[in-house]
Amino acid sequence: MGIPGLDGSELMAWVNSTSTKWKQLFSDHPEAVDIPCDIRETHSSRELLQHIVAVELRYAQRLSGLQETPYEDIAVASVDALYAVHERAMLLLSDLSSHDENWWNECLEFQTRSAGMMRAPRRMILVHLLMHSIRHYAQLATLMRQHGISPQWMMDYLGMSQQDA
């Protein structure tokens, strides 16, 4: 028996919950979407959001065997447009739930924007996609607090247990 851990469905639920809360924060504070930002070569929180949802969509498309949407084609006009990209990515991922362990362990080779050609098992790509979002949302939380906007929810995974209580 190995160490128990999160499965892909649980990680997806955490990312979805987190994304929903961020979308609401940006709806409540529309000024927050254009706060200056230098995280991951971005210039604003809008561009960081674009990066988060672009990675979600492009990796979900890779996993699904679909043509990747060009990064520059990811809509940034509004918070709703950005989070529609997130929702599209999560829908693609949910369609993959019927695949067996062998399929998830198969390696894919793909071109990245910053690290060149890579090769990784599908399961690792899925975990990267989901943890990437959580990591950048944590950076975004610090940025928001520095500008006087404090997210009012527990962001740790442990907070998911309170949603079910």
N, C-alpha and C positions, 0 to 999 in steps of 0.2 A: 504494500500500500504506500502510495506517495503522499506528499503533503497536499491537502485539499487546497483548492484555489478558486478564483473566479472563473466562470466560463464566459464564452463570448456573449451570450444573452444577457448576463448580469452586467458586463462591461458596457454593452449597448444601452441598457436601461439607465446606467449611471450617466453616460454621455448624453442621452436624450433628456434626462431630467435636468442636467446641468445646462444644456443648450436652451431648454424651455425657460429656465430662470434668467439666463443672460438675455434672451430675446425680450423678456418682460422688463428687465432693467433698462435696456436700450429704448424700449417703448416709453417707459416712465421718465427717462432722461435722454431725450433725443440729442442733446448737446454732447453726450458722452461718446457718440460714434465718431466724432471728429477730433478727439483729443490727440495731440501729438504723441507719437510713439516711435521708438527705434528698435523694437523687438523684431528679430528675424528680417532685417532689412526693410521694415515698413516705415511709413511716415505718419500714420494715424491708426487709431483703434479700428477704423473701418477697414483699412488694409490688413490689419492683423486678423480681423474676422474673415476677410476674404481668404487669407492664407489657411485658416482653420477649416473652413467649409470646402475650399478647393482640394485640400489634402483628403478630406473625407470622401468627396465625390470621386476624385481621380483614382484613389486606391480601391474604392468600392467598384468602380468600373473595371479596374485591372482584375480584381477577384472574380468579377462576373464575365470576363472575357469580352468586354465592350471597348469600343474606341474611347480613349480618354478625351474629355473635354479640355481644350486648350486653356491653360491657366488664365490667360488674359480675357477669356470669354465668360469667366465667372462673374455674374452680376454683382455690382456693388452699389447700385442706385439707392437702395433702401434696406432697412433692417429686414423687412419682409422678404425682399429678394434674396438677401444673403441666407436667411434661414430656410427659404424654399430649397436652396441647394443642399443644406443639411438634411432636410426631410427626404429629398430625392436619394441622397446617399444611404440613409438609414433604410429606405424601402428596398434599395438594391441589396443591402446586406441581409435584410430579413428574408429575401427570396433565396438566400444561400443556405438556409437552416436545414434543408433536407439532405445535404451532402454528408457522406460518411467520413470517418477519421482518415482513411487513405487519401481522399480528395484533399482534405485540409493539410495533409503532410506533403503533398506534391509541391515541388519548387516552381516558382515563376521567375523568369528573367525580365527585367524592365528597366527603362531609362528614367532616372530621377532628374529633377531640375538642378540639384546642388551636389549630389554625390556620384553622378555618372551612372554607369550600368550597375545593377545590383541583381542578386539572386537570393530568394528567400522562400521558405515554405508559406503557403497561403495562411496558415494559422498565425505565423509571425507577422505577416502583413496586416492581418485583422487586428492583432493586439497593438501593433504600431499605430494604425489608423485611429484607434480609440484612445490610446494613451496620449498620443500626440495632441488631440483636442483638449484633454484634461490638463495636460502640461501647459499649453498656451492659455487656457482659461485661468489657470493659477497666476500666470504672469499678468494677465489682463486685470485680475482682481487687485493686484498691487498697484498697477497703473491707475485704476479707478479711485482707490483709496487716496493716492497721492493728489488727486484732483477733487477730493471732497465728496466722492460718490462711493458709499460703502454698501457692497452687496450684503443683504440681510438674511443669508441662509448659510447653513453649514455646507461647506464644499467637499469635505472629506467623504470618502466612500462610506464610512461608518454612519453618516447622516442618512443614507438610504434606508437604514433600519427604522428610522423615525417616520419615514413616509408610509411604512406598512403598519405602524403601531396604531 
